[in-house]
Amino acid sequence: MTQAAPKAPKTRSQTRYDHAYISLKVEVGGQWHWVKALHWNEIGFNFFFPEALATGVELNFKKGLNQFSGKVVWQRQEVNGADLIEMAVNMILMERVMAHQDDLVLVHDVLGMIRRGSSAKEKLSYSAENLDLVITEDHLRQKIAGNHWAELGQVGVESVSSSWAEVVAESLRQSEGILALEQKQVKSIDQLLGGLNQLKG
């Protein structure tokens, strides 16, 4: 039975953001690879990678002009089926949100479910009842296979770096529309649409 990934001690009480990913490059074996930083905050994040990366190893990362290092504090080579399903459902819901950005109620509800960690069953029911979207097992299998999640290990990184802190601050600035909407404080549709864009580059 696969154990849940342990959490880095310093991050246990820290808020983590999962409303958008941050595209980064990581240096492994002398080569740079694109990865998506998930569940990030000012002192860490996690990402999927095809190779096992030993706990305690220091890795180099970069995003644009920002370069920083981070230490691997946990990893798991097998992601359990429930987590894979959850990620696939979340991605399908986010794709629907991106296609209907003008529906503020829809965006608020979907992002709220994802941020609250609502069960996959609840999300599937919501999708069928409110979005006229029946997510089948085939849809989920296609998402999981297309992203190669089942083939990749998950790596947790801790980074205490001013450069990483700058990346986080900029990512929060770009996505403030999403966060504001969840708090029902959206000031304009332009703010929302700007925040819904995935944080690339």
LUMDREN-284158 format. One record per residue (C-alpha): residue number from 1; residue in three letters; x, y, z. Coordinates in steps of 0.2 Angstrom, whole numbers, padded with zeros to 4 digits, m for minus. Layout:
N
[atom NUM "ALA" [X Y Z]]
...
end
This chain:
201
[atom 1 "MET" [0000 0000 0000]]
[atom 2 "THR" [0007 0017 m0005]]
[atom 3 "GLN" [0011 0029 0009]]
[atom 4 "ALA" [0005 0047 0008]]
[atom 5 "ALA" [0020 0058 0005]]
[atom 6 "PRO" [0027 0066 0020]]
[atom 7 "LYS" [0027 0084 0022]]
[atom 8 "ALA" [0043 0095 0025]]
[atom 9 "PRO" [0042 0101 0044]]
[atom 10 "LYS" [0044 0119 0039]]
[atom 11 "THR" [0029 0119 0028]]
[atom 12 "ARG" [0016 0110 0039]]
[atom 13 "SER" [0008 0126 0045]]
[atom 14 "GLN" [0011 0136 0029]]
[atom 15 "THR" [m0003 0140 0016]]
[atom 16 "ARG" [0000 0131 0000]]
[atom 17 "TYR" [m0007 0137 m0017]]
[atom 18 "ASP" [m0014 0125 m0030]]
[atom 19 "HIS" [m0025 0136 m0040]]
[atom 20 "ALA" [m0012 0137 m0054]]
[atom 21 "TYR" [0005 0129 m0057]]
[atom 22 "ILE" [0021 0137 m0060]]
[atom 23 "SER" [0032 0132 m0075]]
[atom 24 "LEU" [0050 0130 m0070]]
[atom 25 "LYS" [0066 0122 m0076]]
[atom 26 "VAL" [0076 0110 m0065]]
[atom 27 "GLU" [0094 0104 m0068]]
[atom 28 "VAL" [0096 0085 m0067]]
[atom 29 "GLY" [0111 0076 m0073]]
[atom 30 "GLY" [0118 0092 m0081]]
[atom 31 "GLN" [0102 0095 m0092]]
[atom 32 "TRP" [0088 0107 m0089]]
[atom 33 "HIS" [0070 0099 m0089]]
[atom 34 "TRP" [0053 0108 m0089]]
[atom 35 "VAL" [0042 0104 m0074]]
[atom 36 "LYS" [0026 0111 m0066]]
[atom 37 "ALA" [0028 0117 m0048]]
[atom 38 "LEU" [0012 0112 m0039]]
[atom 39 "HIS" [0005 0115 m0021]]
[atom 40 "TRP" [0018 0129 m0019]]
[atom 41 "ASN" [0021 0143 m0006]]
[atom 42 "GLU" [0036 0154 m0001]]
[atom 43 "ILE" [0047 0140 0005]]
[atom 44 "GLY" [0043 0125 m0006]]
[atom 45 "PHE" [0033 0115 m0019]]
[atom 46 "ASN" [0032 0098 m0027]]
[atom 47 "PHE" [0033 0092 m0045]]
[atom 48 "PHE" [0032 0076 m0055]]
[atom 49 "PHE" [0048 0069 m0063]]
[atom 50 "PRO" [0052 0053 m0072]]
[atom 51 "GLU" [0068 0049 m0062]]
[atom 52 "ALA" [0070 0045 m0043]]
[atom 53 "LEU" [0078 0060 m0034]]
[atom 54 "ALA" [0086 0056 m0018]]
[atom 55 "THR" [0080 0065 m0002]]
[atom 56 "GLY" [0093 0078 0003]]
[atom 57 "VAL" [0099 0082 m0014]]
[atom 58 "GLU" [0101 0100 m0019]]
[atom 59 "LEU" [0093 0104 m0036]]
[atom 60 "ASN" [0095 0120 m0046]]
[atom 61 "PHE" [0080 0128 m0053]]
[atom 62 "LYS" [0076 0143 m0064]]
[atom 63 "LYS" [0061 0153 m0070]]
[atom 64 "GLY" [0066 0167 m0082]]
[atom 65 "LEU" [0080 0177 m0074]]
[atom 66 "ASN" [0077 0170 m0057]]
[atom 67 "GLN" [0088 0155 m0052]]
[atom 68 "PHE" [0088 0147 m0035]]
[atom 69 "SER" [0092 0130 m0027]]
[atom 70 "GLY" [0080 0118 m0018]]
[atom 71 "LYS" [0082 0103 m0007]]
[atom 72 "VAL" [0073 0087 m0010]]
[atom 73 "VAL" [0064 0084 0007]]
[atom 74 "TRP" [0052 0069 0001]]
[atom 75 "GLN" [0048 0059 m0014]]
[atom 76 "ARG" [0036 0045 m0019]]
[atom 77 "GLN" [0038 0034 m0034]]
[atom 78 "GLU" [0021 0028 m0034]]
[atom 79 "VAL" [0006 0039 m0034]]
[atom 80 "ASN" [m0010 0030 m0028]]
[atom 81 "GLY" [m0025 0028 m0039]]
[atom 82 "ALA" [m0036 0040 m0029]]
[atom 83 "ASP" [m0024 0054 m0031]]
[atom 84 "LEU" [m0023 0051 m0049]]
[atom 85 "ILE" [m0042 0052 m0051]]
[atom 86 "GLU" [m0042 0068 m0041]]
[atom 87 "MET" [m0029 0076 m0052]]
[atom 88 "ALA" [m0038 0071 m0068]]
[atom 89 "VAL" [m0055 0077 m0062]]
[atom 90 "ASN" [m0047 0094 m0056]]
[atom 91 "MET" [m0039 0096 m0073]]
[atom 92 "ILE" [m0055 0092 m0083]]
[atom 93 "LEU" [m0065 0105 m0072]]
[atom 94 "MET" [m0051 0118 m0074]]
[atom 95 "GLU" [m0052 0116 m0093]]
[atom 96 "ARG" [m0071 0119 m0092]]
[atom 97 "VAL" [m0068 0134 m0082]]
[atom 98 "MET" [m0055 0141 m0095]]
[atom 99 "ALA" [m0069 0138 m0108]]
[atom 100 "HIS" [m0082 0148 m0098]]
[atom 101 "GLN" [m0072 0162 m0090]]
[atom 102 "ASP" [m0087 0174 m0091]]
[atom 103 "ASP" [m0098 0163 m0079]]
[atom 104 "LEU" [m0092 0169 m0063]]
[atom 105 "VAL" [m0103 0158 m0053]]
[atom 106 "LEU" [m0096 0143 m0062]]
[atom 107 "VAL" [m0078 0149 m0059]]
[atom 108 "HIS" [m0081 0152 m0041]]
[atom 109 "ASP" [m0089 0135 m0037]]
[atom 110 "VAL" [m0076 0125 m0047]]
[atom 111 "LEU" [m0061 0134 m0039]]
[atom 112 "GLY" [m0069 0132 m0022]]
[atom 113 "MET" [m0071 0114 m0024]]
[atom 114 "ILE" [m0053 0112 m0030]]
[atom 115 "ARG" [m0046 0123 m0016]]
[atom 116 "ARG" [m0056 0114 m0002]]
[atom 117 "GLY" [m0051 0097 m0008]]
[atom 118 "SER" [m0068 0091 m0011]]
[atom 119 "SER" [m0070 0073 m0015]]
[atom 120 "ALA" [m0069 0067 m0033]]
[atom 121 "LYS" [m0087 0060 m0031]]
[atom 122 "GLU" [m0093 0077 m0026]]
[atom 123 "LYS" [m0085 0085 m0041]]
[atom 124 "LEU" [m0091 0072 m0053]]
[atom 125 "SER" [m0109 0075 m0046]]
[atom 126 "TYR" [m0107 0093 m0048]]
[atom 127 "SER" [m0101 0092 m0066]]
[atom 128 "ALA" [m0115 0081 m0071]]
[atom 129 "GLU" [m0129 0091 m0062]]
[atom 130 "ASN" [m0122 0109 m0066]]
[atom 131 "LEU" [m0111 0108 m0081]]
[atom 132 "ASP" [m0120 0095 m0091]]
[atom 133 "LEU" [m0103 0086 m0092]]
[atom 134 "VAL" [m0103 0068 m0087]]
[atom 135 "ILE" [m0085 0063 m0084]]
[atom 136 "THR" [m0082 0045 m0088]]
[atom 137 "GLU" [m0069 0032 m0083]]
[atom 138 "ASP" [m0062 0034 m0101]]
[atom 139 "HIS" [m0060 0053 m0099]]
[atom 140 "LEU" [m0051 0050 m0083]]
[atom 141 "ARG" [m0040 0037 m0090]]
[atom 142 "GLN" [m0036 0048 m0105]]
[atom 143 "LYS" [m0031 0062 m0094]]
[atom 144 "ILE" [m0020 0051 m0083]]
[atom 145 "ALA" [m0011 0043 m0097]]
[atom 146 "GLY" [m0009 0059 m0107]]
[atom 147 "ASN" [0000 0067 m0093]]
[atom 148 "HIS" [0010 0052 m0088]]
[atom 149 "TRP" [0006 0054 m0070]]
[atom 150 "ALA" [0006 0035 m0066]]
[atom 151 "GLU" [0024 0034 m0074]]
[atom 152 "LEU" [0031 0048 m0064]]
[atom 153 "GLY" [0037 0050 m0046]]
[atom 154 "GLN" [0032 0065 m0036]]
[atom 155 "VAL" [0046 0076 m0028]]
[atom 156 "GLY" [0044 0088 m0013]]
[atom 157 "VAL" [0056 0103 m0013]]
[atom 158 "GLU" [0060 0115 0001]]
[atom 159 "SER" [0068 0132 m0005]]
[atom 160 "VAL" [0073 0146 0006]]
[atom 161 "SER" [0078 0159 m0007]]
[atom 162 "SER" [0074 0177 m0011]]
[atom 163 "SER" [0073 0172 m0030]]
[atom 164 "TRP" [0060 0159 m0027]]
[atom 165 "ALA" [0051 0171 m0015]]
[atom 166 "GLU" [0051 0183 m0030]]
[atom 167 "VAL" [0043 0170 m0042]]
[atom 168 "VAL" [0030 0166 m0029]]
[atom 169 "ALA" [0026 0184 m0027]]
[atom 170 "GLU" [0024 0187 m0045]]
[atom 171 "SER" [0014 0171 m0047]]
[atom 172 "LEU" [0002 0177 m0034]]
[atom 173 "ARG" [0001 0194 m0042]]
[atom 174 "GLN" [m0004 0186 m0059]]
[atom 175 "SER" [m0017 0175 m0051]]
[atom 176 "GLU" [m0024 0187 m0039]]
[atom 177 "GLY" [m0041 0187 m0049]]
[atom 178 "ILE" [m0043 0169 m0045]]
[atom 179 "LEU" [m0040 0171 m0026]]
[atom 180 "ALA" [m0051 0187 m0025]]
[atom 181 "LEU" [m0065 0177 m0034]]
[atom 182 "GLU" [m0064 0164 m0021]]
[atom 183 "GLN" [m0066 0177 m0008]]
[atom 184 "LYS" [m0080 0185 m0018]]
[atom 185 "GLN" [m0070 0201 m0020]]
[atom 186 "VAL" [m0068 0202 m0038]]
[atom 187 "LYS" [m0067 0220 m0044]]
[atom 188 "SER" [m0067 0218 m0063]]
[atom 189 "ILE" [m0069 0204 m0076]]
[atom 190 "ASP" [m0052 0209 m0082]]
[atom 191 "GLN" [m0044 0205 m0066]]
[atom 192 "LEU" [m0052 0188 m0066]]
[atom 193 "LEU" [m0047 0184 m0084]]
[atom 194 "GLY" [m0029 0189 m0080]]
[atom 195 "GLY" [m0028 0177 m0066]]
[atom 196 "LEU" [m0036 0162 m0075]]
[atom 197 "ASN" [m0021 0161 m0086]]
[atom 198 "GLN" [m0009 0147 m0081]]
[atom 199 "LEU" [0008 0154 m0075]]
[atom 200 "LYS" [0020 0149 m0089]]
[atom 201 "GLY" [0037 0153 m0094]]
end
